[in-house]
Amino acid sequence: MKPLIAWAVLALSVSFAAAPLVTSPFTGFTADQLPVPQIDPPVQPAGWAFSIWGLIYAWLLVSAAYGAWKRPRAEDWHRARWPLLVALGVGTPWLAIANASAIWATITIFIMAAGAIGAFLAAPSRDIWLFRVPAGIFAGWLSAASFVSLGSTAAGYDLVMGQTGWAILCVIAATLLALVVQSRRPRAASYGLTVAWALLAIVVANGMTMPGLVALASIVAVLGALALAWRVTRQST
């Protein structure tokens, strides 16, 4: 059973990485997907930040291949593979879903984020660069991206408040989630650094407007938490 799951992770990692090659590119929800079109919503990071997907795809492929080859029966890898399967299984068709429906894209990206976070939290203590680090980057990006999708969709349906309000709320929510998740694995910096990368791109996209300032404060909070965890760890060793 364990080797089968290991090979399933590899197969889904391949399909996940190949999805952009066979699916129309997704650059944000189009005008016909939302009642209130979202043109450059303030919750959306600057475009260059999305280049991280190349790193995510490649590293997950390397991780899955190594796991199937060297750790097919390892119990510590096996525990983390189950939530990763959820993330990859939902992630493979996600681009097609996002091009079809903003609401379903938002629902499914939260499911994908939950799976990635679960894999990161369950990642084995060994083989750090071959599982925990790529899982942390994957989970960190999705932690931010899920709230970007929520902010764009909610503003697009004119729920309660406008673009700016949803951007501020979602940046704060993403930051709180990041702090909670990071606190569970304080020495695994790949997660927090990736969230900070996404927040930096929101700062660049917004400048010194309120969403940009909130994102800047969030970066300080995330990096401060990482620095504190590192200091505490060093003092205890």
N, C-alpha and C positions, 0 to 999 in steps of 0.2 A: 504493500500500500504506500509506504513512504517514498520509494523510488518513483512510483506512478505520479505522486503529487509533485515531486521534484521536477519530473519531465513536463508536467502540466504547467508549472510555473515558467519553465523555459519556453514552451510553446506559446503561452499567453504573452510572455515578454516579447517574443518575436512579432506576434500579431499586433501588439500594442505599439511597438516601434514602427511597424510597417503601415499602420493606419493612416498617417499623414500622406503616404504615397498614393493611396487609393481613395482618399476622401477629399472633398473640396476644402480648401483652407478656411480656418475660422479666425476672423480678426475682430470679433465683437458682434453683438446682436445687430441685425440689420433693421432698417426702419419698419419693415412689414412684420417683424416679429413682436413688436411692442406697441401698445396704444400711444405711448409718448416716446418717440424715437430718442435714443440715447447717443448723442454725438459727442465723442470724447468725454465720457462721464468721469467725474473727478475721482471715483473709486478705482479707475483702471490704471495700472502701472504704465510707465513709458514703454514703448515697443521693444527696445533693446533687451528688456528684462526677460522676455519670452525666449531668448536664445538659450536659456538654461535647459530648455526641453531637450536639446541635443545631448547635453551632459547626462540628463536623466535617462533618456532612452539607451544610450551607450552603456552607462554604468549598470543599469538594471539587466541588460543583456549579459554583460560580463559576470555579474553576480549569479544570475540564473544558470549560466553555462557552468560556472565553477561548482555551484551547488549540486547540479545534476551529475557532474563528473566526480567530484571529490567528497561530497557530503549527502549522497542520496538517502542514507538511512539515519543521519544524525538527528537525534531527538530535538536538540536546541534549534536547529534549522527548521525542522518540521513544524514546530509550534508557530513560528513566524510566517511560514508559507501559507497557512490558511487565510489570514486576513489579507496577505499580499495577493492571493488568488482573487479575492473579491475586488480589490482595487484594479487589478489588471483586466479582470473580466468585464468590469463596467467601463474601464478606460478605453478598451479597444473600440467600442462603437461610439464613444463619447463625442467625437468630432461630428459625426453624422447626426447625433441627437441634438447637439448645440446648433447646428445649421437648420434644424427643423423646428425646435421649440425651446424658447428661453426658460419656460417653467420646468420642463423635464431636464434641461441641461443643468439647472440649479439643483434640482433634487438629486440627480445622479452624481454630480460632482461632490456633493456632501457625502454620499455613500462611498465614492472613490476615496475621498479624504479620510473617512473613518477607517477604511481598510488599510490605507497607507500608514496612518498613525498607529493602528494596531500592530502592523508589521514592524514598525520602528520600535515600539515599546517592547515587543517580544523578541527583538533581534538578539542573536547569540552574543555572548561576551567575547568570544574568539572571532577570528576572521573579520575584524572591525571594518577594514577597508573594502571587504567583499560582501558585506551585508548591511551592517548598521549605518555606515556612511551613506551609501546610495539610498537606502530606505529613508534615512533622515532628510536627505535632499528632496526626495519624492514627496514625503509627508509635509515638509516645510513649505514647499511651493503650493501644494494643494490646500494647506491650511489657509494660506492667503487667498488663493484663487477662488476657493469656494465662497468666500465672503465678497470677493469682487463680483462674482456672478449674482449673488444675492442682492448686492447693492444696485447693480445695473437693472436687474429684473424688477425689484420693488419700486425703484424710481420710474421704470418704464411703465408700470401700471399705476403710477401716481398714488401709491399707498402711503397715507399719513403725511409724508413730507417729500421734499424734492431731492434732486441729485446731491446737493451739498450735505443735507442732513443724513441721507443714507450713506454717503461716503464716510462721514465722521463716525457714525454708529458702527459701520462694518469694519473700519480700521481698528476701532477700540475693541470690538468683539474678536477680531482675528488676533489681536495682541494678547488679549486675556486667554484665549485658547492656547496660543503659543507659550505663554508663561506657565500655564498648567501642565501642558505636555512636556515642556523642557524640564520642569521640576521633577518629573518622574525619571528622567535620565539626564541629570545635570551635566554629566561629563561628555555627553554626545552632542558636540557643538554643531554638527552639520545641519541639524534641524533648525536651531535658532538663527544661525547665520543665513540660511536660505530664506527664512521669514524676513530677516533684516534686509536682504537683497530685494525682496518684493516691496517692502516698505520704502526703501530708498528710491525705487522706481516710481512710487506714488508721489514722493516728495519732488522728484525731478519733473514729473508730469504736471504738478500743481503749483510749484514755486511756494512762495510765502503766503499762500492763502490759508484759510482755516484748515481744510483737509490736509494740506501740505504740512502745516505746523503740527497737527495731531499725529500724522505719520512720522514726523521727525521725533516727536516726544516718544512715540512707540518704539522707534529704533533704539533710543537711549535706554528705554526700559528693558528691551530684549537683550541688548548687548551688556547692560549693567547686570542683569541676572546671570548671564554667562560668565562674566568676569568674577562675580561674587562666588559662583559655584566653583570656578577654577581655583580661586583663592582658598576657599574652605577645603577643597580636596587636597591642595598642596600642604596645608597646615596639618591635615589629619594623617598624612603619610610620612 
